[in-house]
């Protein structure tokens, strides 16, 4: 009996072997990128500090140096590890995504692969767009907002200056990039759901008022407790929701055209 079992094909084992191969490639790419990024971690952190420098200029504090501090001996070391891991994920994402696609693609039909691939490309592009918006606009705006709270010493006043910790500044900018990158995936997610029939453009329209409330709630949860970043995340989320309605409508039109084309093809076959 054991011989009969061994002689039979084992598709599950083949899938597991394929999964292991794809995981090795993905984890290997991530690890290699991490080693390179950790070597350049200080330079990468300097790049992330650039929005803080812009905020200092906007606040008219060009006369002073931009300083960040760390209060625990290991704090900056672990901050460099986080910077390296974050950068490695961004750099190795194309390899990871390609391995996911290569593992999933054999189980899809040709038209399904053709539909899935554009979303695989659009998702990182939209994430980078959200990250760029954070880096070039919202982080400087948030830091400018906090710098405006400084109190310059004078008669009867205590001098209060912003000296952020390296770990807290990194946590701030990473949380903003993650929040905006996640929100910018909304058109991709809703378009995929529209393709499988889970949502419709009319249904999205009807739930617009709830979406606006959820956008502000999500912004309050995902961003720091300041009005600049919360409003700054909620407004793009609402705009992306409107774009999602439009993309869902396009999907419905394409589905109607495909259905009409199939009916015409069947009619021509029956007529022949």
C-alpha positions in Angstrom: 0.0 0.0 0.0 2.8 2.3 0.8 4.3 1.6 -2.6 1.0 2.6 -4.3 0.9 5.9 -2.4 4.5 6.7 -3.3 3.8 6.0 -7.0 0.9 8.4 -7.1 1.5 12.1 -8.0 1.7 14.4 -5.1 0.6 17.9 -6.2 0.4 19.2 -2.7 4.1 18.3 -2.2 5.0 20.0 -5.4 3.2 23.1 -4.3 5.0 23.1 -1.0 8.4 22.7 -2.8 7.5 25.6 -5.1 6.4 27.7 -2.2 9.7 27.0 -0.4 11.6 28.0 -3.5 9.7 31.3 -3.8 10.1 32.0 -0.1 13.9 31.5 -0.3 14.2 33.9 -3.2 12.0 36.5 -1.4 13.7 36.2 2.0 17.1 36.1 0.3 16.4 39.4 -1.6 15.1 41.0 1.7 18.2 39.9 3.7 20.6 41.0 1.0 18.9 44.4 0.8 18.9 44.7 4.6 22.7 44.1 4.8 23.3 46.8 2.1 20.9 49.3 3.7 22.3 48.7 7.2 25.7 49.6 5.9 24.3 52.9 4.7 21.8 53.3 7.6 23.2 56.6 8.8 23.0 58.1 5.3 19.5 56.8 4.8 18.5 58.4 8.2 20.0 61.7 7.0 17.7 61.4 4.0 14.7 60.9 6.2 15.7 63.9 8.3 15.6 66.2 5.3 11.8 67.0 5.8 12.7 68.2 9.3 15.3 70.5 7.8 12.8 72.0 5.4 10.4 72.5 8.3 13.1 74.4 10.2 13.6 76.7 7.1 9.8 77.2 6.8 9.7 78.2 10.5 12.5 80.8 10.0 14.9 79.0 12.2 17.7 78.7 9.7 20.2 80.2 12.2 20.2 77.0 14.3 21.4 73.5 13.6 19.0 70.6 13.1 19.5 68.3 16.0 18.1 65.0 17.1 19.0 63.2 20.3 18.9 59.7 21.7 18.6 59.0 25.4 19.4 55.3 25.6 22.8 53.8 24.5 21.2 51.3 22.2 18.5 53.6 20.8 20.3 54.9 17.7 21.5 51.3 16.9 18.0 49.9 16.9 16.9 53.0 14.9 19.4 52.1 12.3 18.1 48.6 12.2 14.6 49.9 11.6 15.7 52.2 8.9 17.6 49.4 7.2 14.6 47.0 7.4 12.2 49.7 6.1 14.5 50.6 3.2 15.1 46.9 2.5 11.4 46.2 2.2 11.0 49.0 -0.3 14.0 47.9 -2.4 13.2 44.2 -2.4 9.4 44.6 -2.9 9.7 44.1 -6.7 11.5 40.7 -6.1 9.0 39.7 -3.4 6.0 40.7 -5.6 7.4 38.8 -8.6 7.9 35.7 -6.5 4.3 35.9 -5.3 3.1 36.4 -8.8 5.1 33.4 -10.1 3.7 31.2 -7.4 0.1 32.3 -7.9 0.1 32.7 -11.8 0.1 28.9 -12.7 -3.3 28.5 -10.9 -4.9 31.4 -12.8 -6.5 31.5 -16.3 -4.8 33.6 -18.9 -7.3 36.4 -18.7 -7.0 36.3 -14.9 -3.2 36.7 -15.1 -3.7 39.6 -17.5 -6.1 41.2 -15.0 -3.9 40.6 -12.0 -0.6 41.8 -13.3 -1.6 45.5 -13.7 -2.6 45.7 -10.1 0.7 44.1 -9.1 2.4 47.0 -10.8 0.0 49.7 -9.7 0.1 48.9 -6.0 3.8 49.8 -5.4 3.5 52.9 -7.6 0.5 54.1 -5.6 2.4 53.3 -2.4 5.4 55.3 -3.5 3.1 58.2 -4.5 1.7 58.3 -1.0 5.2 58.1 0.5 6.4 60.9 -1.7 3.4 63.1 -0.6 4.4 62.4 3.0 8.1 63.1 2.4 7.9 66.3 0.4 4.8 67.9 1.9 3.1 66.4 5.0 6.2 65.6 7.2 7.6 69.2 6.7 4.1 70.6 7.5 3.7 68.4 10.6 7.2 69.3 11.9 6.6 73.0 11.1 3.4 72.8 13.2 5.3 71.3 16.1 8.2 73.9 15.7 5.6 76.7 15.9 4.9 75.7 19.5 8.5 76.5 20.6 8.8 79.2 23.2 11.8 81.5 23.0 13.3 82.5 26.3 12.8 86.1 27.5 11.8 88.0 30.6 9.5 85.8 32.6 9.6 83.0 30.0 11.3 79.6 29.9 13.1 78.7 26.7 11.5 75.6 25.2 12.9 74.0 22.0 12.0 71.0 20.0 14.7 68.3 20.3 13.1 65.1 18.9 14.5 61.7 19.7 15.8 59.7 16.7 13.5 56.8 17.4 10.4 59.0 17.8 11.1 61.0 14.7 11.6 57.7 12.7 8.4 56.3 14.2 6.6 59.5 13.1 7.7 59.5 9.5 7.4 55.8 9.1 3.8 55.8 10.5 2.9 58.6 8.1 4.4 56.8 5.1 2.6 53.6 6.0 -0.7 55.4 6.6 -0.6 57.3 3.3 0.7 54.3 1.4 -2.1 52.2 2.7 -4.8 54.7 1.9 -3.4 55.1 -1.6 -4.2 51.4 -2.2 -7.9 52.2 -2.1 -8.4 52.3 -5.9 -6.6 49.0 -6.3 -8.6 47.3 -3.6 -12.0 48.6 -4.8 -11.2 47.8 -8.4 -10.3 44.2 -7.5 -13.5 43.9 -5.5 -15.5 45.4 -8.4 -14.0 42.8 -10.8 -15.2 39.9 -8.6 -18.6 41.6 -8.1 -18.3 42.3 -4.3 -18.9 46.1 -4.8 -20.5 48.2 -7.4 -20.1 51.9 -8.4 -23.7 52.6 -7.3 -23.1 50.9 -3.9 -19.9 53.0 -3.4 -21.9 56.1 -4.2 -24.6 55.2 -1.7 -22.1 54.7 1.0 -20.1 57.9 0.3 -21.2 59.7 3.5 -20.1 56.7 5.6 -16.8 56.6 3.7 -16.1 60.2 4.6 -16.7 59.5 8.3 -14.5 56.4 8.2 -11.8 58.4 6.4 -11.6 60.9 9.3 -11.7 58.1 11.9 -8.9 56.2 10.1 -6.9 59.4 9.9 -7.3 60.0 13.6 -6.0 56.5 14.3 -3.2 56.2 11.8 -1.6 59.6 12.2 -0.2 61.6 15.1 -2.7 63.6 17.2 -2.4 66.9 15.2 -4.9 68.4 12.9 -2.5 68.9 10.0 -1.6 65.3 9.4 -5.2 64.1 10.2 -6.8 66.4 7.7 -4.0 65.8 5.3 -4.7 62.1 5.3 -8.5 62.3 5.3 -8.8 64.6 2.3 -6.7 62.4 0.0 -8.6 59.3 1.2 -11.9 61.0 0.2 -10.5 61.9 -3.2 -9.2 58.3 -3.7 -12.7 57.1 -2.8 -14.2 59.2 -5.6 -11.5 57.8 -8.0 -12.5 54.3 -6.8 -16.1 54.9 -7.8 -14.9 55.9 -11.3 -12.7 52.8 -11.6 -15.5 50.6 -10.5 -17.7 52.1 -13.2 -15.0 51.4 -15.8 -14.9 47.8 -14.6 -18.6 47.4 -14.9 -18.6 48.9 -18.4 -15.8 46.4 -19.4 -17.7 43.5 -17.9 -20.8 44.6 -19.9 -18.8 44.8 -23.1 -17.2 41.3 -22.5 -20.6 39.8 -21.8 -22.0 41.3 -25.0 -19.0 40.0 -27.0 -19.6 36.5 -25.6 -23.3 36.7 -26.5 -22.5 37.8 -30.0 -19.9 35.0 -30.4 -22.4 32.4 -29.2 -25.0 33.8 -31.5 -22.7 33.6 -34.5 -21.7 30.0 -33.6 -25.4 29.0 -33.3 -26.2 30.7 -36.6 -23.3 28.9 -38.3 
